[in-house]
Each structure stands twice: as C-alpha cells, then as structure tokens.
Amino acid sequence: MKKSKQQLMEEYEWAAQFLMDIHGFMESAEQDYAKYTSYEHLAREYAEDRSRLSQMGIEHYLQTITELQMMAEKEMDSWETIKRQSNTWMPDAAATKKWLETDVIPVLVTEAERRGWKKPA
C-alpha cells in the first residue's frame, strides 16, 4: 500500500526525521556552505546530536536504524514518497531499497558500532 509522507512520519518517526536530514544534505551538497560532505559525515553529526541527549538520544539513534531497515523491507510500495522525503532520485523501488541498504543504513550502523552503542537485547 502506498503511504503518504504523513503516514510514514507517523509510523517511522525517527527514520522520517533522518530522511529529512538527508534532504537537507542533498540540497546543499554542491554548495560552499554545505554542512555535510558525505553520508558518513551526516551519520557522525546525527550521532553527535543524539549523544547530547544521553541514553534517550542513543535509543533514538538506534531506533532510526531499525525503522530504516523496516522501511527498506516493508515500505517499497511507498518508494516515491521515500525518495521525495530524502530529496534523492531513484528510478524504482529496487533502487530505493538498495540505496537504503547499501548507502544509508550501513553508515549509521558503522557509526553506532564505532561509539560502542549496542541495541538492547
């Protein structure tokens, strides 16, 4: 079922917020004032922002990863909404899923592991 931006935001609050961070990154990527230079840089800054909120922020960071994984697995009927939310160009659902699984989620996971953040059992 295709979902609207609002539906995705309600179901995947943290993932939707991170997609908006990607949106900003994509808008400014070619500009001199760009805040982020890569997905890795974006993940590092996102983790830093979350870590300032203590344990709750870390849980939100980890929830972002979980929600993005769920999106990649369950929400490809809404791939056009996801690409608009993140300001990326994807030709189809398969490309969107691959992008989430190879470009977005791994950098978040790597940053969490680098910081020693582990999901609760």
FENBEL-V317336 format. One record per residue. RES is the residue in one letter. D_LAST is the distance of its C-alpha to the last C-alpha in Angstrom with 1 decimal. Layout:
BEGIN
RES D_LAST
RES D_LAST
END
This chain:
BEGIN
M 31.3
K 32.3
K 30.7
S 32.3
K 30.9
Q 30.5
Q 28.5
L 26.1
M 25.8
E 25.1
E 22.4
Y 20.9
E 21.7
W 20.0
A 20.8
A 24.4
Q 24.8
F 23.8
L 26.3
M 28.9
D 28.2
I 29.0
H 32.0
G 33.4
F 32.7
M 34.6
E 37.5
S 38.1
A 37.2
E 40.9
Q 42.1
D 43.0
Y 41.0
A 37.7
K 34.8
Y 32.5
T 33.7
S 30.9
Y 27.5
E 26.1
H 28.0
L 26.8
A 23.1
R 23.9
E 25.8
Y 23.2
A 20.5
E 23.2
D 23.9
R 20.4
S 20.0
R 23.1
L 21.3
S 18.9
Q 15.3
M 16.1
G 17.6
I 14.8
E 12.6
H 15.6
Y 15.9
L 12.4
Q 13.4
T 16.7
I 15.3
T 13.5
E 16.8
L 19.0
Q 17.4
M 18.0
M 21.5
A 22.3
E 21.4
K 22.8
E 25.3
M 27.9
D 30.6
S 30.3
W 30.5
E 33.7
T 32.0
I 29.2
K 31.9
R 33.9
Q 31.0
S 30.4
N 34.1
T 33.8
W 36.1
M 34.8
P 37.2
D 34.9
A 31.5
A 30.9
A 31.6
T 29.4
K 26.4
K 27.2
W 27.6
L 24.1
E 22.6
T 24.7
D 25.9
V 23.5
I 19.8
P 20.1
V 21.6
L 18.9
V 16.2
T 18.6
E 19.2
A 15.5
E 15.3
R 18.7
R 17.6
G 14.5
W 12.2
K 8.7
K 6.4
P 3.8
A 0.0
END
